[in-house]
Amino acid sequence: MPEHETKEKKSRYTPSQAKAAKRYLTENVEDIKIRVRKGEKMKYKEAAANAGESLNTFIIKAMNERIEKENLL
């Protein structure tokens, strides 16, 4: 089997890096789950990619823009 086809998947992080990343996320980030109609997810992902952003960044920017535009906070 060629070297690039090994069965074992290598982690991007060392165990200590993974632990630190998990701790950071636990202490500093909250999750929000949204539901969209079938087929809409790809539309949003494409729009985000076209804007050069992750889907997460794209959605956060859209929410913040609406909050500012409509003076909701």
N, CA, C and O atoms as a DFTB+ gen file, in Angstrom:
292 C
 N C O
     1  1       0.857      -1.181       0.000
     2  2       0.000       0.000       0.000
     3  2       0.900       1.241       0.000
     4  3       1.804       1.338       0.830
     5  1       0.669       2.187      -0.913
     6  2       1.475       3.411      -0.935
     7  2       1.367       4.176       0.379
     8  3       0.375       4.068       1.099
     9  1       2.395       4.940       0.672
    10  2       2.455       5.667       1.944
    11  2       1.261       6.584       2.156
    12  3       0.772       6.704       3.279
    13  1       0.775       7.240       1.088
    14  2      -0.334       8.185       1.222
    15  2      -1.680       7.490       1.405
    16  3      -2.691       8.156       1.627
    17  1      -1.708       6.161       1.316
    18  2      -2.954       5.414       1.462
    19  2      -2.974       4.587       2.740
    20  3      -3.584       3.518       2.765
    21  1      -2.336       5.044       3.781
    22  2      -2.333       4.292       5.024
    23  2      -3.723       4.282       5.617
    24  3      -4.508       5.210       5.424
    25  1      -4.016       3.212       6.346
    26  2      -5.341       3.061       6.948
    27  2      -5.539       4.016       8.116
    28  3      -6.658       4.449       8.395
    29  1      -4.457       4.337       8.788
    30  2      -4.544       5.183       9.967
    31  2      -4.597       6.651       9.567
    32  3      -3.725       7.145       8.852
    33  1      -5.626       7.336      10.035
    34  2      -5.767       8.762       9.726
    35  2      -4.963       9.562      10.742
    36  3      -5.125       9.388      11.950
    37  1      -4.097      10.437      10.247
    38  2      -3.281      11.254      11.140
    39  2      -4.067      12.479      11.579
    40  3      -4.778      13.095      10.785
    41  1      -3.931      12.820      12.842
    42  2      -4.587      13.995      13.397
    43  2      -3.836      15.247      12.971
    44  3      -2.617      15.233      12.799
    45  1      -4.586      16.326      12.804
    46  2      -3.967      17.619      12.488
    47  2      -3.269      18.195      13.706
    48  3      -2.394      19.051      13.578
    49  1      -3.652      17.729      14.888
    50  2      -3.142      18.294      16.127
    51  2      -2.482      17.223      16.979
    52  3      -2.823      16.043      16.902
    53  1      -1.534      17.659      17.789
    54  2      -0.995      16.762      18.809
    55  2      -2.071      16.647      19.891
    56  3      -2.968      17.488      19.952
    57  1      -1.999      15.631      20.740
    58  2      -3.002      15.519      21.815
    59  2      -3.093      16.769      22.686
    60  3      -4.193      17.163      23.076
    61  1      -1.968      17.397      22.996
    62  2      -2.020      18.602      23.842
    63  2      -2.637      19.780      23.091
    64  3      -3.336      20.593      23.695
    65  1      -2.388      19.886      21.776
    66  2      -3.021      20.947      20.983
    67  2      -4.527      20.727      20.913
    68  3      -5.300      21.679      21.023
    69  1      -4.943      19.485      20.732
    70  2      -6.370      19.171      20.669
    71  2      -7.047      19.505      21.995
    72  3      -8.158      20.035      22.015
    73  1      -6.376      19.195      23.096
    74  2      -6.920      19.506      24.425
    75  2      -7.059      21.014      24.607
    76  3      -8.071      21.488      25.124
    77  1      -6.048      21.766      24.185
    78  2      -6.089      23.228      24.309
    79  2      -7.188      23.817      23.432
    80  3      -7.892      24.734      23.855
    81  1      -7.341      23.301      22.222
    82  2      -8.389      23.790      21.318
    83  2      -9.768      23.510      21.901
    84  3     -10.655      24.361      21.846
    85  1      -9.947      22.317      22.459
    86  2     -11.235      21.962      23.066
    87  2     -11.534      22.871      24.256
    88  3     -12.665      23.328      24.424
    89  1     -10.524      23.131      25.076
    90  2     -10.710      24.012      26.235
    91  2     -11.070      25.428      25.780
    92  3     -11.956      26.062      26.354
    93  1     -10.381      25.920      24.745
    94  2     -10.676      27.256      24.216
    95  2     -12.127      27.333      23.747
    96  3     -12.839      28.280      24.083
    97  1     -12.568      26.342      22.971
    98  2     -13.941      26.351      22.464
    99  2     -14.953      26.293      23.601
   100  3     -15.969      26.987      23.560
   101  1     -14.690      25.480      24.605
   102  2     -15.592      25.362      25.751
   103  2     -15.717      26.679      26.506
   104  3     -16.803      27.042      26.956
   105  1     -14.607      27.391      26.643
   106  2     -14.594      28.620      27.437
   107  2     -15.011      29.868      26.669
   108  3     -15.439      30.844      27.285
   109  1     -14.899      29.868      25.341
   110  2     -15.051      31.107      24.585
   111  2     -16.094      31.111      23.476
   112  3     -16.357      32.162      22.891
   113  1     -16.687      29.979      23.176
   114  2     -17.566      29.891      22.013
   115  2     -18.874      29.209      22.388
   116  3     -18.892      28.273      23.187
   117  1     -19.973      29.690      21.802
   118  2     -21.273      29.037      21.949
   119  2     -21.724      28.580      20.570
   120  3     -21.388      29.200      19.560
   121  1     -22.483      27.496      20.532
   122  2     -22.999      26.980      19.270
   123  2     -24.447      27.394      19.078
   124  3     -25.223      27.466      20.030
   125  1     -24.795      27.665      17.823
   126  2     -26.174      27.923      17.423
   127  2     -26.460      26.986      16.266
   128  3     -25.694      26.933      15.304
   129  1     -27.548      26.250      16.349
   130  2     -27.927      25.364      15.255
   131  2     -29.091      26.009      14.514
   132  3     -30.060      26.448      15.134
   133  1     -28.995      26.065      13.186
   134  2     -30.106      26.593      12.398
   135  2     -30.576      25.519      11.433
   136  3     -29.807      24.642      11.038
   137  1     -31.833      25.594      11.061
   138  2     -32.406      24.660      10.096
   139  2     -32.810      25.439       8.857
   140  3     -33.365      26.534       8.944
   141  1     -32.522      24.854       7.706
   142  2     -32.898      25.457       6.431
   143  2     -33.569      24.390       5.575
   144  3     -33.391      23.192       5.796
   145  1     -34.334      24.842       4.603
   146  2     -34.990      23.893       3.700
   147  2     -33.947      23.129       2.899
   148  3     -32.849      23.627       2.649
   149  1     -34.304      21.916       2.502
   150  2     -33.399      21.104       1.685
   151  2     -32.985      21.889       0.456
   152  3     -33.811      22.533      -0.190
   153  1     -31.716      21.831       0.142
   154  2     -31.178      22.537      -1.010
   155  2     -30.669      23.931      -0.690
   156  3     -29.836      24.467      -1.420
   157  1     -31.156      24.524       0.386
   158  2     -30.736      25.879       0.750
   159  2     -29.309      25.905       1.300
   160  3     -28.582      26.876       1.093
   161  1     -28.917      24.861       1.985
   162  2     -27.585      24.827       2.589
   163  2     -26.507      25.040       1.528
   164  3     -25.578      25.819       1.737
   165  1     -26.624      24.362       0.406
   166  2     -25.618      24.498      -0.651
   167  2     -25.608      25.915      -1.215
   168  3     -24.550      26.444      -1.555
   169  1     -26.783      26.524      -1.313
   170  2     -26.860      27.902      -1.805
   171  2     -26.071      28.828      -0.886
   172  3     -25.307      29.671      -1.355
   173  1     -26.255      28.671       0.415
   174  2     -25.558      29.510       1.382
   175  2     -24.057      29.225       1.385
   176  3     -23.249      30.149       1.482
   177  1     -23.685      27.948       1.278
   178  2     -22.266      27.597       1.236
   179  2     -21.592      28.184      -0.001
   180  3     -20.467      28.678       0.077
   181  1     -22.279      28.131      -1.138
   182  2     -21.735      28.703      -2.371
   183  2     -21.578      30.214      -2.254
   184  3     -20.558      30.773      -2.658
   185  1     -22.593      30.872      -1.698
   186  2     -22.530      32.326      -1.533
   187  2     -21.365      32.701      -0.621
   188  3     -20.637      33.654      -0.897
   189  1     -21.193      31.952       0.459
   190  2     -20.083      32.215       1.377
   191  2     -18.745      32.016       0.670
   192  3     -17.835      32.832       0.816
   193  1     -18.629      30.946      -0.085
   194  2     -17.384      30.676      -0.819
   195  2     -17.109      31.782      -1.830
   196  3     -15.968      32.215      -1.990
   197  1     -18.159      32.240      -2.515
   198  2     -17.996      33.327      -3.485
   199  2     -17.554      34.623      -2.811
   200  3     -16.884      35.453      -3.426
   201  1     -17.931      34.788      -1.551
   202  2     -17.518      35.967      -0.781
   203  2     -16.144      35.759      -0.144
   204  3     -15.606      36.668       0.489
   205  1     -15.577      34.556      -0.313
   206  2     -14.273      34.257       0.272
   207  2     -14.329      34.052       1.770
   208  3     -13.357      34.315       2.478
   209  1     -15.485      33.576       2.262
   210  2     -15.688      33.409       3.699
   211  2     -16.171      32.004       4.008
   212  3     -16.663      31.290       3.134
   213  1     -16.021      31.622       5.265
   214  2     -16.625      30.374       5.719
   215  2     -18.126      30.609       5.860
   216  3     -18.575      31.751       5.955
   217  1     -18.886      29.541       5.872
   218  2     -20.327      29.670       6.064
   219  2     -20.623      30.330       7.407
   220  3     -21.531      31.156       7.505
   221  1     -19.871      29.975       8.431
   222  2     -20.054      30.559       9.753
   223  2     -19.866      32.076       9.728
   224  3     -20.706      32.817      10.239
   225  1     -18.772      32.532       9.139
   226  2     -18.498      33.972       9.047
   227  2     -19.565      34.682       8.235
   228  3     -20.008      35.769       8.603
   229  1     -19.977      34.075       7.136
   230  2     -20.998      34.648       6.260
   231  2     -22.310      34.871       7.021
   232  3     -22.918      35.937       6.923
   233  1     -22.735      33.867       7.771
   234  2     -23.995      33.961       8.525
   235  2     -23.880      34.994       9.642
   236  3     -24.801      35.786       9.844
   237  1     -22.769      34.996      10.365
   238  2     -22.585      35.968      11.448
   239  2     -22.608      37.391      10.903
   240  3     -23.246      38.268      11.485
   241  1     -21.915      37.625       9.788
   242  2     -21.924      38.963       9.182
   243  2     -23.338      39.366       8.770
   244  3     -23.745      40.506       8.989
   245  1     -24.084      38.441       8.179
   246  2     -25.454      38.749       7.754
   247  2     -26.322      39.119       8.957
   248  3     -27.101      40.069       8.888
   249  1     -26.195      38.383      10.048
   250  2     -26.981      38.694      11.245
   251  2     -26.595      40.052      11.813
   252  3     -27.465      40.850      12.162
   253  1     -25.294      40.318      11.906
   254  2     -24.839      41.604      12.444
   255  2     -25.260      42.777      11.571
   256  3     -25.618      43.836      12.087
   257  1     -25.220      42.601      10.249
   258  2     -25.660      43.667       9.347
   259  2     -27.140      43.983       9.548
   260  3     -27.528      45.152       9.544
   261  1     -27.966      42.957       9.724
   262  2     -29.397      43.201       9.940
   263  2     -29.633      43.887      11.284
   264  3     -30.459      44.794      11.380
   265  1     -28.922      43.466      12.303
   266  2     -29.054      44.096      13.620
   267  2     -28.733      45.586      13.523
   268  3     -29.462      46.417      14.064
   269  1     -27.649      45.920      12.837
   270  2     -27.266      47.328      12.682
   271  2     -28.257      48.091      11.813
   272  3     -28.687      49.186      12.174
   273  1     -28.620      47.522      10.676
   274  2     -29.508      48.192       9.720
   275  2     -30.864      48.516      10.337
   276  3     -31.413      49.596      10.121
   277  1     -31.397      47.568      11.107
   278  2     -32.727      47.741      11.690
   279  2     -32.678      48.239      13.128
   280  3     -33.709      48.316      13.795
   281  1     -31.484      48.577      13.608
   282  2     -31.308      49.093      14.964
   283  2     -32.011      48.203      15.986
   284  3     -32.809      48.675      16.796
   285  1     -31.701      46.908      15.934
   286  2     -32.383      45.939      16.784
   287  2     -31.795      45.829      18.185
   288  3     -32.437      45.288      19.085
   289  1     -30.591      46.332      18.376
   290  2     -29.977      46.302      19.721
   291  2     -29.493      47.684      20.098
   292  3     -28.949      47.872      21.186
